[in-house]
Amino acid sequence: MEYLVTMTTVVPDGTTESTIHELRAREAARSHELALDGHLLRLWRPPLRPGEWRTLGLFAAADAAELDDVLTSMPLRVWRSDQVVPLSDHPNDPPESPELVGPEFLTTFEVTFPDSAGDQEIAAMKAREAERTRELAEQGYLIRLWSLPPTPGRWRALGLWQADDANELQVVLKSLPMDTWMTTETTPLTQHPNDPVRAGA
């Protein structure tokens, strides 16, 4: 099972630069080990405020207990709090991820089906959405797609995309058939030095 983990680190007041450097080095080494073991899949940095340490991580584990063991094994956990979101398979997740060549973005989709939409209309819309996401994956925009824990009456998904910039991504997202039924929250991502994919782990 895969999990999206938001990791927020607060360095205690008075911590020396040498201690921070040493712990970061140990964190990098442990991240590399976890990547080789198949537990750490990706790491990104979201937009940060001055002085803030925050990382988004994509992890794989058999269950929540194993994930907790994995996260506890990371040296920076002593200064860190983790927010975990379980991810489920999405029927439109591309079978193969495209080559990473541009900036990446995470999108959270929440679809609300109109009361006026019947089962046939919803099924037709889902079929059109599946076809369009397949096209966008083939064009190199859509990297991954997951289902998020559901809420009553709503369908939620998490997408990982790449585009030249936020404006291009906006055009891509507007081309999705379900755009008129959904709200989208986009998070631009920057490269993390310990990311196993970009670092070639």
MDAnalysis code that builds the backbone (N, CA, C; Angstrom):
import MDAnalysis as mda
import numpy as np

u = mda.Universe.empty(603, n_residues=201, atom_resindex=np.repeat(np.arange(201), 3), trajectory=True)
u.add_TopologyAttr("name", ["N", "CA", "C"] * 201)
u.add_TopologyAttr("resid", np.arange(1, 202))
u.add_TopologyAttr("resname", ["MET", "GLU", "TYR", "LEU", "VAL", "THR", "MET", "THR", "THR", "VAL", "VAL", "PRO", "ASP", "GLY", "THR", "THR", "GLU", "SER", "THR", "ILE", "HIS", "GLU", "LEU", "ARG", "ALA", "ARG", "GLU", "ALA", "ALA", "ARG", "SER", "HIS", "GLU", "LEU", "ALA", "LEU", "ASP", "GLY", "HIS", "LEU", "LEU", "ARG", "LEU", "TRP", "ARG", "PRO", "PRO", "LEU", "ARG", "PRO", "GLY", "GLU", "TRP", "ARG", "THR", "LEU", "GLY", "LEU", "PHE", "ALA", "ALA", "ALA", "ASP", "ALA", "ALA", "GLU", "LEU", "ASP", "ASP", "VAL", "LEU", "THR", "SER", "MET", "PRO", "LEU", "ARG", "VAL", "TRP", "ARG", "SER", "ASP", "GLN", "VAL", "VAL", "PRO", "LEU", "SER", "ASP", "HIS", "PRO", "ASN", "ASP", "PRO", "PRO", "GLU", "SER", "PRO", "GLU", "LEU", "VAL", "GLY", "PRO", "GLU", "PHE", "LEU", "THR", "THR", "PHE", "GLU", "VAL", "THR", "PHE", "PRO", "ASP", "SER", "ALA", "GLY", "ASP", "GLN", "GLU", "ILE", "ALA", "ALA", "MET", "LYS", "ALA", "ARG", "GLU", "ALA", "GLU", "ARG", "THR", "ARG", "GLU", "LEU", "ALA", "GLU", "GLN", "GLY", "TYR", "LEU", "ILE", "ARG", "LEU", "TRP", "SER", "LEU", "PRO", "PRO", "THR", "PRO", "GLY", "ARG", "TRP", "ARG", "ALA", "LEU", "GLY", "LEU", "TRP", "GLN", "ALA", "ASP", "ASP", "ALA", "ASN", "GLU", "LEU", "GLN", "VAL", "VAL", "LEU", "LYS", "SER", "LEU", "PRO", "MET", "ASP", "THR", "TRP", "MET", "THR", "THR", "GLU", "THR", "THR", "PRO", "LEU", "THR", "GLN", "HIS", "PRO", "ASN", "ASP", "PRO", "VAL", "ARG", "ALA", "GLY", "ALA"])
u.atoms.positions = np.array([
    [0.836, -1.187, 0.000],
    [0.000, 0.000, 0.000],
    [0.879, 1.248, 0.000],
    [0.381, 2.309, -0.645],
    [1.154, 3.544, -0.708],
    [0.527, 4.601, 0.197],
    [1.400, 5.497, 0.676],
    [0.975, 6.543, 1.606],
    [1.649, 7.851, 1.225],
    [0.900, 8.950, 1.316],
    [1.483, 10.277, 1.199],
    [1.701, 10.800, 2.612],
    [2.932, 11.187, 2.909],
    [3.277, 11.634, 4.255],
    [3.799, 13.064, 4.191],
    [3.154, 13.945, 4.939],
    [3.642, 15.318, 5.097],
    [4.496, 15.354, 6.352],
    [5.777, 15.647, 6.191],
    [6.736, 15.607, 7.291],
    [7.169, 17.032, 7.626],
    [6.854, 17.470, 8.821],
    [7.183, 18.825, 9.268],
    [8.215, 18.736, 10.380],
    [9.351, 19.382, 10.173],
    [10.466, 19.318, 11.117],
    [10.624, 20.662, 11.823],
    [10.750, 20.610, 13.133],
    [11.021, 21.805, 13.943],
    [12.331, 21.563, 14.681],
    [13.343, 22.334, 14.349],
    [14.648, 22.192, 14.985],
    [14.608, 22.900, 16.341],
    [14.960, 22.203, 17.418],
    [14.924, 22.838, 18.749],
    [15.849, 24.045, 18.822],
    [15.405, 25.061, 19.546],
    [16.246, 26.240, 19.761],
    [17.570, 25.825, 20.387],
    [18.636, 26.466, 19.924],
    [19.947, 26.194, 20.494],
    [20.697, 25.047, 19.849],
    [20.075, 24.380, 18.866],
    [20.753, 23.274, 18.195],
    [21.890, 23.820, 17.330],
    [23.059, 23.214, 17.448],
    [24.219, 23.700, 16.705],
    [24.130, 23.301, 15.236],
    [24.795, 24.076, 14.387],
    [24.826, 23.770, 12.965],
    [25.474, 22.417, 12.701],
    [26.479, 22.061, 13.494],
    [27.141, 20.768, 13.298],
    [26.184, 19.614, 13.598],
    [25.330, 19.773, 14.607],
    [24.339, 18.737, 14.926],
    [23.321, 18.613, 13.805],
    [22.859, 19.758, 13.286],
    [21.906, 19.739, 12.171],
    [22.529, 19.065, 10.952],
    [23.758, 19.412, 10.631],
    [24.447, 18.830, 9.477],
    [24.595, 17.318, 9.646],
    [24.963, 16.881, 10.848],
    [25.166, 15.452, 11.095],
    [23.854, 14.684, 10.958],
    [22.760, 15.249, 11.500],
    [21.474, 14.562, 11.434],
    [20.942, 14.524, 10.002],
    [21.166, 15.587, 9.262],
    [20.742, 15.590, 7.855],
    [21.518, 14.561, 7.043],
    [22.787, 14.393, 7.331],
    [23.590, 13.385, 6.632],
    [23.078, 11.985, 6.938],
    [22.737, 11.743, 8.203],
    [22.182, 10.440, 8.581],
    [20.820, 10.215, 7.936],
    [20.024, 11.290, 7.832],
    [18.717, 11.199, 7.181],
    [18.874, 10.834, 5.705],
    [19.838, 11.451, 5.028],
    [20.076, 11.147, 3.618],
    [20.482, 9.689, 3.436],
    [21.347, 9.190, 4.315],
    [21.790, 7.798, 4.220],
    [20.625, 6.842, 4.461],
    [19.799, 7.150, 5.463],
    [18.659, 6.281, 5.769],
    [17.622, 6.337, 4.641],
    [17.415, 7.514, 4.056],
    [16.490, 7.631, 2.930],
    [16.936, 6.750, 1.770],
    [18.230, 6.733, 1.520],
    [18.762, 5.891, 0.448],
    [18.498, 4.414, 0.747],
    [18.700, 3.998, 1.992],
    [18.432, 2.605, 2.378],
    [16.958, 2.259, 2.196],
    [16.083, 3.154, 2.630],
    [14.645, 2.894, 2.506],
    [14.216, 2.832, 1.048],
    [14.857, 3.626, 0.193],
    [14.560, 3.561, -1.238],
    [14.984, 2.212, -1.814],
    [16.154, 1.748, -1.428],
    [16.620, 0.448, -1.916],
    [15.726, -0.687, -1.427],
    [15.148, -0.525, -0.228],
    [14.247, -1.533, 0.329],
    [12.841, -1.451, -0.254],
    [12.565, -0.421, -1.057],
    [11.257, -0.273, -1.679],
    [10.228, 0.443, -0.828],
    [10.649, 1.026, 0.299],
    [9.699, 1.730, 1.168],
    [9.568, 3.206, 0.812],
    [10.650, 3.842, 0.427],
    [10.623, 5.259, 0.052],
    [10.602, 5.357, -1.467],
    [9.503, 5.890, -2.006],
    [9.341, 5.964, -3.454],
    [9.697, 7.336, -4.007],
    [9.257, 8.408, -3.330],
    [9.528, 9.769, -3.793],
    [9.620, 10.703, -2.590],
    [10.343, 11.820, -2.780],
    [10.392, 12.927, -1.830],
    [10.331, 14.234, -2.606],
    [9.528, 15.183, -2.093],
    [9.444, 16.508, -2.707],
    [9.437, 17.571, -1.621],
    [9.712, 18.798, -2.035],
    [9.525, 19.948, -1.158],
    [8.339, 20.759, -1.679],
    [7.330, 21.009, -0.842],
    [6.253, 21.911, -1.229],
    [6.700, 23.350, -0.992],
    [5.877, 24.336, -1.353],
    [6.244, 25.725, -1.042],
    [6.453, 25.900, 0.466],
    [7.504, 26.604, 0.840],
    [7.873, 26.748, 2.249],
    [7.910, 28.208, 2.654],
    [7.563, 28.455, 3.924],
    [7.755, 29.773, 4.519],
    [9.170, 29.860, 5.064],
    [9.693, 31.070, 5.272],
    [11.056, 31.202, 5.806],
    [11.235, 30.422, 7.108],
    [12.315, 29.658, 7.163],
    [12.622, 28.883, 8.358],
    [11.853, 27.586, 8.508],
    [10.973, 27.278, 7.558],
    [10.149, 26.074, 7.666],
    [10.839, 24.888, 7.003],
    [10.776, 23.735, 7.660],
    [11.248, 22.479, 7.088],
    [10.019, 21.599, 6.869],
    [9.681, 21.343, 5.631],
    [8.543, 20.474, 5.356],
    [8.836, 19.674, 4.097],
    [8.496, 18.411, 4.134],
    [8.747, 17.495, 3.022],
    [7.503, 16.659, 2.774],
    [7.222, 16.389, 1.504],
    [6.180, 15.432, 1.127],
    [6.865, 14.160, 0.670],
    [6.414, 13.029, 1.204],
    [7.019, 11.762, 0.839],
    [5.990, 10.747, 0.388],
    [6.345, 9.967, -0.623],
    [5.516, 8.848, -1.069],
    [6.196, 7.578, -0.585],
    [5.500, 6.845, 0.277],
    [6.065, 5.646, 0.899],
    [5.219, 4.431, 0.547],
    [5.837, 3.263, 0.620],
    [5.140, 2.002, 0.439],
    [5.361, 1.140, 1.673],
    [4.290, 0.534, 2.160],
    [4.376, -0.349, 3.322],
    [3.192, -1.299, 3.288],
    [3.338, -2.428, 3.974],
    [2.264, -3.422, 3.988],
    [1.023, -2.891, 4.687],
    [1.230, -2.092, 5.726],
    [0.115, -1.541, 6.494],
    [0.615, -0.353, 7.305],
    [-0.292, 0.246, 8.078],
    [0.047, 1.443, 8.847],
    [1.122, 1.164, 9.895],
    [1.112, -0.042, 10.470],
    [2.109, -0.371, 11.491],
    [3.511, -0.427, 10.879],
    [3.643, -1.049, 9.709],
    [4.951, -1.100, 9.062],
    [5.396, 0.299, 8.649],
    [4.458, 1.119, 8.168],
    [4.815, 2.484, 7.800],
    [5.353, 3.238, 9.007],
    [4.714, 3.071, 10.157],
    [5.184, 3.764, 11.353],
    [6.606, 3.325, 11.703],
    [6.899, 2.036, 11.558],
    [8.264, 1.553, 11.798],
    [9.251, 2.225, 10.833],
    [8.848, 2.347, 9.571],
    [9.706, 2.977, 8.569],
    [9.971, 4.432, 8.935],
    [8.915, 5.169, 9.269],
    [9.069, 6.589, 9.588],
    [9.868, 6.793, 10.867],
    [9.663, 5.911, 11.841],
    [10.401, 6.015, 13.105],
    [11.889, 5.782, 12.904],
    [12.241, 5.004, 11.884],
    [13.650, 4.682, 11.647],
    [14.433, 5.845, 11.036],
    [13.742, 6.896, 10.641],
    [14.415, 8.028, 9.989],
    [14.957, 8.986, 11.055],
    [16.225, 9.349, 10.986],
    [16.854, 10.146, 12.054],
    [16.146, 11.451, 12.381],
    [15.605, 12.156, 11.370],
    [14.960, 13.436, 11.643],
    [13.618, 13.294, 12.355],
    [13.151, 12.061, 12.540],
    [11.872, 11.850, 13.230],
    [11.891, 12.446, 14.646],
    [13.082, 12.561, 15.249],
    [13.169, 13.101, 16.622],
    [12.703, 14.558, 16.673],
    [12.749, 15.261, 15.530],
    [12.332, 16.667, 15.483],
    [11.068, 16.858, 14.632],
    [10.448, 15.768, 14.223],
    [9.476, 15.832, 13.148],
    [8.111, 15.327, 13.583],
    [7.064, 15.885, 12.979],
    [5.721, 15.319, 13.087],
    [5.277, 14.918, 11.686],
    [4.546, 13.819, 11.604],
    [4.153, 13.273, 10.308],
    [2.635, 13.203, 10.201],
    [2.131, 13.626, 9.056],
    [0.703, 13.498, 8.750],
    [0.577, 12.506, 7.597],
    [-0.126, 11.402, 7.836],
    [-0.186, 10.298, 6.882],
    [-1.557, 10.231, 6.215],
    [-1.554, 10.103, 4.892],
    [-2.788, 9.899, 4.132],
    [-2.644, 8.591, 3.354],
    [-3.481, 7.594, 3.637],
    [-3.419, 6.348, 2.860],
    [-3.946, 6.559, 1.447],
    [-3.272, 5.956, 0.486],
    [-3.650, 6.078, -0.918],
    [-4.111, 4.718, -1.439],
    [-5.137, 4.741, -2.266],
    [-5.661, 3.502, -2.859],
    [-5.471, 3.538, -4.375],
    [-5.546, 2.363, -4.984],
    [-5.437, 2.277, -6.437],
    [-6.555, 3.090, -7.101],
    [-6.195, 3.749, -8.185],
    [-7.174, 4.493, -8.975],
    [-7.300, 3.803, -10.332],
    [-8.511, 3.621, -10.836],
    [-8.659, 2.905, -12.115],
    [-7.987, 3.608, -13.286],
    [-7.735, 4.920, -13.185],
    [-7.114, 5.655, -14.289],
    [-5.619, 5.883, -14.079],
    [-5.027, 5.253, -13.065],
    [-3.586, 5.394, -12.844],
    [-2.838, 4.829, -14.049],
    [-1.918, 5.605, -14.640],
    [-1.209, 5.106, -15.831],
    [-0.424, 3.836, -15.531],
    [-0.408, 2.890, -16.471],
    [0.345, 1.651, -16.254],
    [1.848, 1.884, -16.178],
    [2.317, 2.927, -16.854],
    [3.738, 3.269, -16.819],
    [3.873, 4.776, -16.655],
    [4.784, 5.175, -15.759],
    [5.010, 6.601, -15.554],
    [5.916, 7.142, -16.656],
    [5.628, 8.359, -17.137],
    [6.487, 8.942, -18.168],
    [7.825, 9.369, -17.585],
    [8.769, 9.641, -18.451],
    [10.057, 10.173, -18.010],
    [9.855, 11.541, -17.372],
    [10.570, 11.778, -16.268],
    [10.461, 13.063, -15.586],
    [11.381, 14.072, -16.259],
    [10.762, 15.081, -16.872],
    [11.551, 16.070, -17.604],
    [11.236, 17.500, -17.171],
    [10.168, 17.699, -16.407],
    [9.767, 19.051, -16.046],
    [9.372, 19.168, -14.593],
    [8.969, 20.359, -14.185],
    [8.488, 20.565, -12.815],
    [7.280, 19.671, -12.523],
    [7.179, 19.257, -11.255],
    [6.086, 18.380, -10.836],
    [5.085, 19.138, -9.972],
    [3.857, 18.620, -9.978],
    [2.760, 19.222, -9.216],
    [1.894, 18.104, -8.643],
    [1.398, 18.320, -7.434],
    [0.379, 17.442, -6.867],
    [-0.965, 18.148, -6.978],
    [-1.989, 17.391, -7.347],
    [-3.335, 17.946, -7.398],
    [-4.265, 17.088, -6.548],
    [-5.102, 17.742, -5.792],
    [-6.165, 17.059, -5.058],
    [-7.480, 17.402, -5.735],
    [-8.168, 16.380, -6.218],
    [-9.453, 16.559, -6.886],
    [-10.579, 16.134, -5.950],
    [-11.632, 16.912, -5.925],
    [-12.845, 16.502, -5.223],
    [-14.018, 16.688, -6.169],
    [-14.640, 15.581, -6.530],
    [-15.752, 15.599, -7.489],
    [-17.064, 15.475, -6.730],
    [-17.975, 16.378, -7.021],
    [-19.332, 16.309, -6.478],
    [-20.285, 16.073, -7.639],
    [-20.943, 14.939, -7.631],
    [-21.861, 14.618, -8.715],
    [-23.163, 15.404, -8.547],
    [-23.598, 16.105, -9.585],
    [-24.845, 16.884, -9.479],
    [-26.044, 15.989, -9.184],
    [-26.984, 16.525, -8.423],
    [-28.196, 15.753, -8.121],
    [-28.951, 15.399, -9.391],
    [-28.798, 16.244, -10.416],
    [-29.535, 16.015, -11.664],
    [-28.897, 14.945, -12.540],
    [-27.662, 14.533, -12.198],
    [-26.952, 13.561, -13.037],
    [-27.410, 12.143, -12.709],
    [-27.887, 11.448, -13.735],
    [-28.299, 10.060, -13.558],
    [-27.121, 9.111, -13.672],
    [-27.367, 7.850, -13.389],
    [-26.303, 6.843, -13.412],
    [-25.641, 6.747, -14.786],
    [-26.438, 6.830, -15.862],
    [-25.866, 6.728, -17.203],
    [-24.959, 7.920, -17.511],
    [-25.381, 9.109, -17.123],
    [-24.570, 10.301, -17.371],
    [-23.258, 10.226, -16.591],
    [-23.332, 9.767, -15.349],
    [-22.120, 9.638, -14.528],
    [-21.179, 8.600, -15.129],
    [-21.733, 7.467, -15.564],
    [-20.909, 6.419, -16.168],
    [-20.241, 6.927, -17.445],
    [-20.980, 7.691, -18.261],
    [-20.412, 8.233, -19.497],
    [-19.308, 9.239, -19.184],
    [-19.526, 10.056, -18.155],
    [-18.514, 11.034, -17.771],
    [-17.245, 10.338, -17.276],
    [-17.408, 9.281, -16.490],
    [-16.244, 8.530, -15.990],
    [-15.473, 7.893, -17.148],
    [-16.179, 7.414, -18.148],
    [-15.514, 6.820, -19.311],
    [-14.726, 7.878, -20.081],
    [-15.300, 9.058, -20.265],
    [-14.590, 10.145, -20.947],
    [-13.370, 10.589, -20.135],
    [-13.527, 10.625, -18.813],
    [-12.407, 11.007, -17.945],
    [-11.268, 9.996, -18.052],
    [-11.608, 8.709, -18.080],
    [-10.594, 7.666, -18.203],
    [-9.830, 7.795, -19.517],
    [-10.550, 8.075, -20.596],
    [-9.907, 8.233, -21.906],
    [-8.980, 9.448, -21.916],
    [-9.437, 10.554, -21.319],
    [-8.619, 11.763, -21.330],
    [-7.376, 11.603, -20.451],
    [-7.514, 10.965, -19.300],
    [-6.336, 10.762, -18.455],
    [-5.332, 9.841, -19.147],
    [-5.816, 8.871, -19.908],
    [-4.905, 8.002, -20.663],
    [-4.122, 8.834, -21.682],
    [-4.826, 9.729, -22.381],
    [-4.155, 10.591, -23.358],
    [-3.102, 11.482, -22.684],
    [-3.445, 12.047, -21.528],
    [-2.517, 12.946, -20.841],
    [-1.305, 12.197, -20.300],
    [-1.503, 10.946, -19.929],
    [-0.358, 10.131, -19.507],
    [0.558, 9.850, -20.690],
    [-0.036, 9.528, -21.837],
    [0.760, 9.260, -23.033],
    [1.516, 10.513, -23.490],
    [0.944, 11.687, -23.237],
    [1.600, 12.945, -23.608],
    [2.647, 13.372, -22.580],
    [2.765, 12.628, -21.483],
    [3.795, 12.903, -20.490],
    [3.385, 13.839, -19.375],
    [2.114, 14.211, -19.311],
    [1.658, 15.124, -18.258],
    [1.308, 14.386, -16.963],
    [0.535, 13.336, -17.068],
    [0.076, 12.606, -15.886],
    [1.090, 11.521, -15.523],
    [1.595, 11.602, -14.285],
    [2.585, 10.632, -13.820],
    [1.917, 9.516, -13.016],
    [1.121, 9.896, -12.024],
    [0.430, 8.920, -11.182],
    [-0.932, 9.471, -10.789],
    [-1.828, 8.552, -10.410],
    [-3.158, 8.925, -9.940],
    [-3.581, 7.921, -8.871],
    [-4.057, 8.440, -7.730],
    [-4.507, 7.592, -6.624],
    [-5.896, 8.023, -6.180],
    [-6.619, 7.095, -5.564],
    [-7.868, 7.434, -4.891],
    [-7.557, 7.806, -3.445],
    [-8.233, 8.839, -2.951],
    [-8.100, 9.268, -1.569],
    [-9.260, 8.707, -0.753],
    [-9.110, 8.645, 0.568],
    [-10.236, 8.172, 1.391],
    [-11.498, 8.950, 1.049],
    [-12.609, 8.241, 0.833],
    [-13.830, 8.906, 0.364],
    [-14.514, 9.708, 1.472],
    [-15.296, 10.683, 1.028],
    [-16.204, 11.402, 1.910],
    [-17.602, 11.217, 1.345],
    [-18.639, 11.255, 2.178],
    [-20.005, 10.991, 1.691],
    [-20.391, 11.897, 0.526],
    [-20.846, 11.268, -0.565],
    [-21.325, 12.013, -1.717],
    [-20.241, 12.622, -2.580],
    [-18.975, 12.333, -2.265],
    [-17.884, 12.938, -3.032],
    [-16.868, 11.869, -3.427],
    [-16.196, 12.149, -4.519],
    [-15.144, 11.271, -5.038],
    [-13.868, 12.078, -5.022],
    [-12.826, 11.568, -4.360],
    [-11.593, 12.330, -4.182],
    [-10.415, 11.562, -4.768],
    [-9.485, 12.315, -5.367],
    [-8.318, 11.684, -5.980],
    [-7.107, 12.600, -5.814],
    [-5.936, 11.977, -5.865],
    [-4.661, 12.695, -5.810],
    [-3.917, 12.406, -7.098],
    [-3.434, 13.457, -7.755],
    [-2.700, 13.282, -9.003],
    [-1.306, 13.853, -8.913],
    [-0.362, 13.204, -9.574],
    [0.997, 13.712, -9.722],
    [1.212, 13.997, -11.196],
    [1.571, 15.258, -11.498],
    [1.664, 15.727, -12.877],
    [3.009, 16.400, -13.113],
    [3.346, 16.572, -14.376],
    [4.462, 17.435, -14.733],
    [4.029, 18.326, -15.898],
    [4.552, 19.538, -15.879],
    [4.253, 20.518, -16.926],
    [5.356, 21.553, -16.910],
    [5.427, 22.353, -17.966],
    [6.459, 23.385, -18.028],
    [6.296, 24.407, -16.911],
    [5.035, 24.717, -16.571],
    [4.771, 25.679, -15.503],
    [3.319, 25.527, -15.065],
    [2.923, 26.334, -14.071],
    [1.580, 26.234, -13.514],
    [0.513, 26.595, -14.547],
    [0.817, 27.527, -15.439],
    [-0.165, 27.914, -16.453],
    [-0.449, 26.770, -17.416],
    [0.609, 26.070, -17.834],
    [0.390, 24.930, -18.726],
    [-0.406, 23.845, -18.022],
    [-0.084, 23.600, -16.755],
    [-0.833, 22.584, -16.012],
    [-2.302, 22.962, -15.911],
    [-2.588, 24.239, -15.689],
    [-3.982, 24.681, -15.581],
    [-4.751, 24.370, -16.858],
    [-4.124, 24.581, -18.002],
    [-4.770, 24.262, -19.288],
    [-5.027, 22.761, -19.381],
    [-4.045, 21.971, -18.944],
    [-4.190, 20.513, -18.973],
    [-5.355, 20.071, -18.098],
    [-5.419, 20.597, -16.886],
    [-6.468, 20.183, -15.953],
    [-7.850, 20.608, -16.434],
    [-7.925, 21.774, -17.078],
    [-9.208, 22.238, -17.597],
    [-9.723, 21.347, -18.721],
    [-8.836, 20.560, -19.324],
    [-9.253, 19.675, -20.410],
    [-9.888, 18.383, -19.904],
    [-9.854, 18.162, -18.590],
    [-10.472, 16.961, -18.031],
    [-11.990, 17.078, -18.111],
    [-12.685, 16.053, -18.598],
    [-14.143, 16.138, -18.715],
    [-14.852, 16.456, -17.401],
    [-14.322, 15.971, -16.272],
    [-14.980, 16.203, -14.990],
    [-14.674, 17.568, -14.385],
    [-13.951, 18.410, -15.118],
    [-13.576, 19.715, -14.563],
    [-14.784, 20.502, -14.059],
    [-15.898, 20.407, -14.764],
    [-17.080, 21.188, -14.367],
    [-17.705, 20.665, -13.078],
    [-17.365, 19.456, -12.687],
    [-17.935, 18.861, -11.480],
    [-16.950, 18.849, -10.312],
    [-15.748, 19.335, -10.507],
    [-14.767, 19.150, -9.438],
    [-14.047, 20.431, -9.068],
    [-13.570, 20.433, -7.839],
    [-12.666, 21.479, -7.371],
    [-11.273, 20.864, -7.290],
    [-10.282, 21.685, -7.610],
    [-8.908, 21.193, -7.691],
    [-7.992, 22.089, -6.871],
    [-7.170, 21.464, -6.057],
    [-6.134, 22.181, -5.305],
    [-4.781, 21.710, -5.821],
    [-3.943, 22.646, -6.248],
    [-2.658, 22.308, -6.850],
    [-1.512, 22.763, -5.959],
    [-0.532, 21.873, -5.773],
    [0.660, 22.173, -4.982],
    [1.883, 22.028, -5.870],
    [2.599, 23.117, -6.147],
    [3.852, 22.984, -6.910],
    [4.919, 22.324, -6.055],
    [5.708, 21.472, -6.674],
    [6.738, 20.722, -5.964],
    [8.118, 21.115, -6.469],
    [9.078, 21.125, -5.570],
    [10.462, 21.307, -5.971],
    [11.257, 20.075, -5.560],
    [12.393, 19.914, -6.194],
    [13.194, 18.710, -6.001],
    [13.745, 18.636, -4.584],
    [13.715, 17.442, -4.015],
    [14.315, 17.172, -2.702],
    [15.639, 16.446, -2.935],
    [16.695, 16.820, -2.207],
    [17.997, 16.182, -2.464],
    [18.021, 14.677, -2.199],
    [17.072, 14.174, -1.388],
    [17.049, 12.744, -1.087],
    [16.017, 11.977, -1.910],
    [15.408, 12.633, -2.904],
    [14.392, 11.952, -3.717],
    [15.044, 10.798, -4.480],
    [14.560, 9.569, -4.281],
    [15.218, 8.429, -4.938],
    [15.106, 8.428, -6.451],
    [14.081, 9.032, -7.012],
    [13.930, 9.039, -8.470],
    [14.835, 10.077, -9.100],
    [14.778, 11.302, -8.609],
    [15.615, 12.361, -9.192],
    [17.087, 12.141, -8.863],
    [17.354, 11.541, -7.689],
    [18.745, 11.299, -7.301],
    [19.302, 10.014, -7.912],
    [18.385, 9.226, -8.535],
    [18.834, 7.994, -9.183],
    [19.146, 6.869, -8.226],
    [18.399, 6.825, -7.080],
    [18.657, 5.748, -6.104],
    [18.218, 4.415, -6.672],
])
